[in-house]
């Protein structure tokens, strides 16, 4: 309680501050500017102020991630007036979930708000950009929406939109081919994310879950965004009686300007577009019906021309000039339709039935010849031709061919329920799934070093030999697989809240999942549990959490396809045993609220399917099995580094290793390791088990910073900056076995900065004839991507030199690029 004066006539105003869902908002600011006094709400959201009576006072209520509210009061002497305030999420600050005012949760679940995704300096945009800023989440590719979480890969992340599972593209091999992700940030109402240890209600993936809920509009609104990289628009609204609402969005993306600045020069034609809509029908007070529809058409075309790279070593510096013939054309078409029927018999129960159909049709077609001209560079300092080619050596050739196609249809029937009673929250669900998959593999690659790969045709007097020798391919894969699989899964889960008078609150969540996979006709059971305790301490606002359990990830399809395109018929579900311990500590610095989030985790895996990553394409060794582990620490501090604006910093440490059963390397008679490919049989003396080694996703440290600032005395001008530093990932090349990394990529370093100017706000006024009167917010931004112009490497192309040794050619990501964007909200 705050007292403004003594021995003067006073009155009292008191109440509770809650969010839009009725949850108490702790540490909300309650301020009377005229008196320079203020208060913060307690753990239950309550506040109390003593003010001079018979005077008019304006009380300001604010908290990070919520709109500010004001209330004017005039109280009589001795009066006590109750004033409850509801703070709603705002689009003027990018909030982090940990500062959300939500109740205590047993599992590690982060709540985000996507309304400020339009302010982030990013090439891709969308919700995934926000996710990549969280601790434990890593992405070393600004062109892709994919991310890795705590040592996992892209296929280990669950994504739900309105309770419907979303699938990632199958044939996409690089970030520039990927196009638009499913989630449209303009349509999003709520985001929940967990980096591990999540509850049984979420599915069976081993790394993370992203649960997105779209808006349910109550009034007419819309937006339009135009930039050098594309455009997007959305419109939303509802009828007066709110029995029908609509939410429609469309996007177009073209990254040709960015791709044209990369090392490989050519004619880039990337065209990505999608449209989606959500319609809600209120049939009665208890029944609701909604339909979610989605369609996307992503097309990537490239006619490469030439490229120049430096490779080799200090003692043997090579410059490679590459000349291309041919083209690549990739098409990815995706559709989704889902109908949801909701029934709420009373205020304590909610039942849902969901029917959905997902379709994907993808083709990958290319015929490209790459001619490599090798030369030795001059590295003598002080020389006039330093860096120039002083000795031409040879010409090598690589030919790549593909006619791949992937067609999939997934049908789901879901039922989910929720029942609240006493201090319990009971949830359950069951899903039947049918998958139809038709996969065509037809690809080969030939690499030749100065013609040495061409077969020698023996001389035959007067003609040709009856049998011609075959050309030795690097690989040639051809297969056609058709699958039809029925799956069934379900869960039951209960959360119990135990309040302790004057001692805090305890929440215990326990659940069980069961999963039947039709491919191997086996059932997997996954128990999970979590506990959280929040002590009643006015001086220290903190929450302690411990969660974990078993996670069985059954393959979708990619994991059971071997390198040659055939299917492995003895596949098992990958298993993960996880434990996560965490703490949220709320504190104040410079009289502003901050939160420090810390988590430690350990994950042990069995029946792991080893894999390798090339850009964003994952190649599984489906017939191999391994055990693995991942362990690490995640930290995040979030708050008002600049008064009134939210910023944050994340720091993660992680190590992940695996031990593949039956793997080995070769040694000679002296015990020295031999190259996996370049050796003769008489050199091999023995084989040695490889043992534990780094997984492809091993990244020791990752740091990310998002910082916002505004120009003093000019709050309509803002600066947004993102900074990322991640240590290098392991490298595998064609001169060694895939299971034994030969080195590490250079660290991923990137700084993006954006400058924005608000042109129109809700306070702006226009004449009745001015069309801008319908615009409630408009701003223009200039974003500089890769400010320091650091050449980050995403992968290597391995080419064979005349000595029959492989050299890696860097495939770089995007250089510095400036984008201009205009955003209007109606």
C-alpha positions, -999 to 999 in steps of 0.1 A, spaced: 0 0 0 12 35 -9 4 65 14 7 99 -1 5 120 30 -1 119 67 -25 140 89 -44 150 57 -79 139 46 -74 108 25 -94 81 6 -85 46 -6 -87 31 -41 -80 -7 -44 -87 -35 -68 -72 -63 -90 -54 -62 -123 -61 -91 -146 -54 -100 -183 -80 -108 -210 -83 -144 -198 -89 -134 -161 -55 -143 -149 -39 -121 -123 -11 -98 -136 17 -97 -111 41 -67 -107 19 -45 -129 27 -8 -125 1 13 -108 12 50 -109 -1 84 -101 22 107 -121 11 140 -104 23 127 -70 53 108 -84 41 77 -64 34 42 -75 28 6 -66 32 -28 -82 5 -55 -78 12 -85 -56 13 -122 -67 -26 -122 -69 -28 -90 -89 -41 -68 -60 -31 -32 -53 -41 -4 -29 -35 33 -30 -42 61 -5 -49 94 -21 -59 129 -10 -97 132 -9 -118 157 -28 -92 159 -56 -91 145 -91 -64 119 -98 -54 100 -129 -41 65 -122 -19 48 -149 -19 9 -151 8 -7 -173 28 -39 -178 52 -52 -204 32 -68 -233 -1 -51 -225 -18 -19 -234 -16 9 -209 -49 20 -192 -58 51 -173 -86 57 -148 -97 91 -133 -111 91 -98 -124 117 -73 -130 104 -38 -147 117 -8 -129 118 26 -127 83 41 -141 66 10 -129 32 -2 -135 25 -39 -129 -8 -57 -114 -3 -92 -106 -35 -111 -86 -32 -143 -83 -56 -173 -51 -52 -194 -52 -66 -230 -23 -76 -252 -9 -48 -272 8 -45 -306 31 -16 -296 56 -37 -277 69 -71 -285 62 -91 -254 79 -122 -242 58 -150 -228 75 -151 -195 61 -117 -187 26 -127 -192 7 -127 -159 -4 -163 -165 -9 -188 -138 18 -212 -125 24 -240 -150 41 -273 -143 58 -278 -177 82 -255 -194 58 -236 -216 65 -201 -231 37 -177 -242 44 -153 -270 25 -126 -288 31 -124 -326 16 -90 -332 50 -73 -335 65 -97 -360 61 -69 -386 87 -49 -368 114 -75 -367 142 -71 -392 138 -104 -410 138 -118 -445 113 -145 -438 90 -129 -412 64 -148 -393 61 -165 -360 92 -186 -365 113 -155 -363 101 -150 -328 108 -186 -319 144 -184 -331 151 -157 -305 143 -181 -276 170 -199 -256 176 -235 -268 164 -226 -304 190 -225 -331 188 -215 -368 218 -208 -389 199 -200 -421 180 -167 -424 163 -179 -456 145 -208 -438 118 -209 -413 131 -242 -399 149 -244 -365 166 -269 -343 159 -272 -306 183 -285 -280 203 -308 -302 173 -321 -324 167 -316 -361 139 -300 -381 117 -331 -381 116 -333 -343 94 -302 -339 57 -303 -336 36 -274 -350 -1 -270 -343 -25 -244 -357 -59 -244 -340 -52 -280 -328 -43 -293 -363 -8 -307 -369 12 -290 -397 39 -308 -417 71 -294 -432 80 -298 -469 96 -331 -479 117 -323 -510 130 -289 -501 168 -290 -501 178 -254 -494 165 -223 -477 161 -204 -510 136 -231 -522 115 -231 -491 91 -202 -497 64 -193 -471 58 -212 -439 23 -222 -429 18 -197 -400 6 -162 -410 16 -139 -382 -12 -114 -391 -38 -140 -382 -23 -151 -349 -39 -145 -315 -18 -167 -292 14 -187 -293 27 -213 -269 61 -229 -272 80 -255 -253 116 -265 -259 112 -299 -241 97 -316 -212 62 -307 -224 30 -324 -211 11 -354 -225 -15 -333 -243 12 -324 -269 23 -350 -294 52 -374 -297 80 -354 -312 113 -354 -293 124 -317 -294 97 -290 -292 61 -281 -297 47 -248 -312 10 -244 -305 -6 -215 -325 -42 -202 -321 -57 -179 -347 -79 -149 -339 -116 -149 -334 -124 -114 -346 -151 -92 -330 -148 -61 -352 -138 -52 -387 -100 -47 -393 -73 -53 -418 -37 -48 -428 -15 -44 -459 23 -48 -460 44 -39 -491 82 -45 -494 109 -53 -519 106 -89 -509 68 -93 -514 34 -83 -501 8 -95 -477 -28 -85 -467 -55 -96 -443 -90 -87 -434 -111 -97 -404 -146 -90 -390 -178 -102 -375 -215 -97 -377 -232 -74 -351 -245 -103 -331 -211 -120 -333 -226 -152 -346 -203 -152 -376 -167 -141 -379 -141 -143 -407 -104 -141 -409 -87 -141 -443 -51 -136 -453 -29 -138 -484 8 -135 -489 33 -133 -518 71 -136 -515 99 -131 -541 135 -132 -530 151 -128 -564 168 -95 -554 185 -112 -525 194 -144 -543 209 -125 -572 236 -112 -548 248 -146 -538 280 -163 -551 262 -184 -577 251 -160 -604 222 -168 -626 185 -162 -634 166 -168 -601 128 -170 -603 114 -177 -569 76 -172 -566 58 -181 -534 22 -174 -526 -5 -186 -502 -40 -178 -489 -58 -190 -459 -91 -183 -442 -108 -191 -409 -146 -189 -405 -164 -192 -372 -201 -199 -368 -218 -196 -334 -247 -221 -338 -260 -216 -303 -248 -207 -268 -232 -241 -265 -223 -251 -300 -197 -235 -323 -185 -245 -358 -153 -233 -375 -136 -240 -408 -99 -235 -415 -87 -235 -451 -52 -232 -466 -36 -233 -500 -1 -225 -511 18 -226 -543 56 -223 -541 77 -224 -572 115 -221 -574 133 -219 -608 170 -213 -613 192 -211 -644 227 -209 -630 255 -193 -649 288 -190 -630 304 -188 -596 338 -182 -580 350 -198 -548 383 -201 -529 392 -234 -513 423 -255 -504 448 -249 -477 474 -222 -469 501 -244 -485 478 -253 -515 454 -224 -521 429 -231 -548 405 -209 -567 376 -226 -584 357 -210 -612 324 -228 -619 304 -226 -652 269 -240 -653 246 -255 -680 210 -265 -674 183 -255 -650 164 -264 -618 126 -262 -614 109 -271 -581 72 -270 -573 56 -274 -539 18 -273 -537 1 -277 -503 -36 -277 -492 -54 -281 -459 -90 -282 -448 -102 -286 -413 -137 -285 -396 -140 -281 -359 -172 -286 -339 -171 -273 -303 -196 -281 -275 -196 -264 -241 -223 -281 -219 -214 -259 -189 -187 -235 -178 -165 -263 -166 -164 -285 -197 -154 -281 -233 -156 -308 -260 -142 -306 -295 -143 -328 -326 -119 -320 -355 -119 -335 -390 -90 -324 -412 -74 -333 -446 -38 -323 -456 -24 -327 -491 11 -321 -504 23 -325 -540 60 -317 -546 83 -321 -576 120 -316 -579 135 -315 -614 170 -305 -625 196 -313 -651 227 -292 -643 263 -296 -655 289 -279 -634 324 -274 -649 351 -266 -624 383 -247 -634 410 -252 -608 438 -228 -604 465 -220 -578 463 -186 -562 492 -163 -554 495 -159 -516 528 -140 -515 523 -108 -496 535 -77 -514 531 -93 -548 513 -73 -574 491 -102 -583 483 -112 -548 452 -134 -548 452 -139 -586 455 -173 -603 491 -179 -613 489 -215 -624 460 -233 -641 457 -270 -633 427 -288 -646 390 -289 -654 366 -311 -636 329 -318 -643 299 -327 -621 265 -336 -636 234 -337 -615 200 -351 -626 167 -355 -607 131 -363 -615 117 -367 -580 81 -365 -569 64 -367 -536 26 -369 -530 10 -373 -496 -25 -371 -481 -31 -372 -444 -66 -375 -429 -73 -370 -392 -103 -374 -369 -97 -359 -335 -116 -356 -302 -104 -334 -274 -120 -327 -241 -114 -305 -210 -131 -306 -176 -124 -284 -146 -135 -294 -111 -123 -283 -77 -86 -276 -81 -82 -300 -110 -80 -295 -148 -86 -328 -166 -78 -330 -204 -81 -360 -228 -79 -366 -265 -79 -394 -291 -70 -392 -328 -73 -416 -358 -50 -408 -387 -47 -422 -422 -17 -416 -444 -14 -421 -482 21 -416 -496 33 -419 -532 71 -413 -536 91 -414 -568 129 -412 -566 150 -408 -597 183 -391 -593 220 -396 -600 252 -377 -598 285 -381 -617 317 -363 -606 347 -365 -630 382 -352 -623 398 -342 -657 381 -371 -674 394 -398 -651 360 -411 -643 353 -421 -679 357 -458 -685 385 -471 -708 371 -489 -738 393 -518 -749 406 -519 -785 388 -543 -807 400 -547 -843 373 -539 -868 346 -530 -843 335 -524 -807 335 -548 -777 303 -567 -771 300 -554 -736 308 -517 -729 321 -508 -695 297 -487 -673 304 -452 -662 311 -450 -625 284 -428 -609 289 -412 -575 254 -424 -568 223 -435 -587 190 -439 -569 157 -450 -584 126 -462 -565 89 -459 -564 72 -463 -530 35 -464 -522 23 -466 -486 -11 -465 -469 -8 -464 -431 -34 -461 -402 -23 -447 -369 -41 -441 -336 -30 -421 -306 -45 -407 -274 -38 -391 -241 -52 -383 -207 -38 -357 -183 -47 -340 -151 -33 -308 -134 -39 -303 -97 -34 -269 -81 -27 -270 -43 -27 -235 -27 -9 -232 6 -21 -204 28 7 -178 32 32 -203 17 26 -203 -20 11 -225 -46 19 -260 -59 9 -273 -94 12 -310 -103 6 -323 -138 6 -359 -148 -4 -376 -180 -1 -407 -202 1 -410 -240 -4 -441 -261 5 -444 -298 -2 -471 -323 20 -470 -355 4 -489 -384 37 -493 -403 52 -518 -377 19 -525 -359 34 -516 -324 20 -496 -295 42 -471 -276 33 -457 -241 47 -424 -229 42 -413 -193 49 -376 -185 47 -354 -154 56 -320 -141 56 -300 -109 59 -263 -102 61 -244 -69 56 -207 -64 65 -195 -29 44 -167 -13 72 -141 -10 65 -104 -16 102 -96 -19 111 -124 -43 88 -133 -72 100 -167 -84 87 -201 -98 105 -234 -96 97 -261 -122 106 -298 -128 92 -318 -157 100 -347 -179 89 -380 -193 91 -404 -222 87 -393 -259 82 -419 -287 85 -403 -321 72 -425 -349 86 -418 -384 63 -400 -408 80 -413 -439 114 -396 -444 130 -415 -415 122 -450 -431 135 -442 -466 171 -454 -471 197 -435 -491 190 -455 -522 153 -447 -520 141 -481 -508 122 -485 -475 135 -501 -443 109 -526 -431 122 -529 -395 119 -493 -384 111 -484 -348 99 -453 -330 128 -431 -318 127 -428 -280 137 -399 -257 138 -398 -219 138 -361 -208 141 -342 -176 140 -303 -174 145 -282 -143 138 -245 -145 133 -212 -126 116 -179 -134 129 -151 -112 112 -117 -114 131 -86 -103 132 -49 -108 162 -29 -120 161 9 -126 126 7 -113 115 -15 -143 104 -51 -144 127 -79 -156 126 -117 -156 155 -141 -156 146 -175 -169 170 -204 -164 167 -241 -174 189 -272 -173 180 -303 -192 192 -338 -200 178 -360 -228 188 -396 -234 178 -413 -267 174 -449 -279 165 -464 -313 179 -432 -328 180 -430 -366 213 -413 -376 211 -386 -402 232 -359 -420 221 -324 -429 228 -306 -462 215 -271 -460 179 -279 -448 176 -313 -463 179 -342 -438 192 -375 -451 185 -405 -428 205 -437 -425 172 -456 -420 188 -490 -416 212 -478 -389 204 -475 -351 221 -454 -324 219 -442 -289 224 -405 -281 222 -378 -255 218 -340 -253 224 -319 -223 226 -281 -218 218 -249 -200 195 -221 -213 193 -185 -199 172 -156 -209 168 -121 -194 139 -100 -206 126 -65 -197 128 -28 -203 165 -22 -211 151 11 -226 122 25 -206 88 15 -221 103 -9 -247 109 -46 -243 143 -62 -252 159 -95 -244 190 -116 -245 193 -154 -247 223 -176 -240 225 -214 -245 252 -240 -239 246 -275 -253 264 -308 -262 249 -337 -281 266 -370 -291 256 -404 -305 270 -439 -307 259 -458 -338 257 -495 -333 281 -514 -357 300 -483 -370 337 -484 -374 367 -468 -391 397 -484 -408 433 -485 -396 466 -497 -412 492 -519 -397 506 -490 -376 472 -482 -361 468 -450 -382 433 -441 -394 427 -446 -431 405 -424 -453 371 -440 -457 372 -439 -495 408 -433 -507 425 -465 -496 434 -499 -510 424 -532 -495 460 -542 -487 463 -511 -466 435 -522 -442 448 -540 -411 418 -537 -388 385 -520 -380 379 -499 -348 345 -490 -333 339 -453 -337 322 -449 -303 306 -416 -292 309 -387 -316 292 -353 -322 258 -353 -338 252 -330 -368 232 -306 -346 259 -302 -319 264 -265 -312 284 -256 -281 271 -221 -276 245 -198 -291 238 -162 -281 210 -140 -295 200 -104 -287 169 -85 -297 172 -48 -288 147 -19 -293 153 18 -288 137 50 -298 150 85 -305 147 108 -275 119 134 -279 108 116 -311 91 84 -301 77 77 -336 112 68 -347 124 34 -336 154 12 -340 153 -26 -339 184 -48 -339 189 -86 -338 223 -101 -332 231 -138 -334 263 -157 -327 265 -195 -328 296 -217 -327 302 -239 -357 284 -271 -365 302 -304 -373 313 -309 -410 310 -342 -428 326 -346 -462 330 -372 -490 365 -379 -480 354 -395 -447 326 -416 -434 294 -396 -426 295 -406 -390 328 -390 -382 329 -352 -385 362 -339 -400 359 -304 -386 335 -276 -379 319 -248 -398 329 -213 -389 307 -196 -363 274 -181 -375 276 -144 -370 249 -120 -381 235 -85 -372 203 -72 -387 190 -37 -379 158 -19 -388 148 18 -386 111 25 -386 90 57 -386 54 58 -376 35 80 -400 -1 76 -388 -14 66 -354 -48 63 -337 -44 99 -326 -41 112 -362 -71 130 -377 -81 135 -414 -109 151 -432 -140 131 -442 -129 130 -479 -94 117 -471 -91 80 -476 -63 79 -449 -90 84 -423 -95 46 -424 -59 39 -415 -53 36 -377 -16 28 -379 10 32 -406 48 31 -405 76 27 -430 108 8 -421 143 4 -437 159 -29 -427 196 -37 -433 202 -74 -433 237 -88 -425 249 -53 -415 285 -64 -412 284 -84 -445 298 -115 -429 299 -145 -453 282 -173 -434 286 -209 -448 255 -231 -448 271 -261 -465 299 -273 -488 299 -287 -523 327 -314 -525 346 -315 -557 374 -340 -567 408 -327 -576 434 -344 -599 449 -360 -568 415 -378 -563 410 -358 -531 378 -339 -523 379 -302 -516 350 -283 -501 335 -253 -519 316 -229 -496 279 -224 -502 274 -190 -486 242 -175 -472 230 -140 -481 253 -109 -481 243 -74 -469 209 -64 -483 186 -34 -477 148 -38 -477 121 -11 -475 87 -20 -461 54 -1 -456 29 -14 -431 -7 -2 -429 -33 -13 -404 -70 -4 -408 
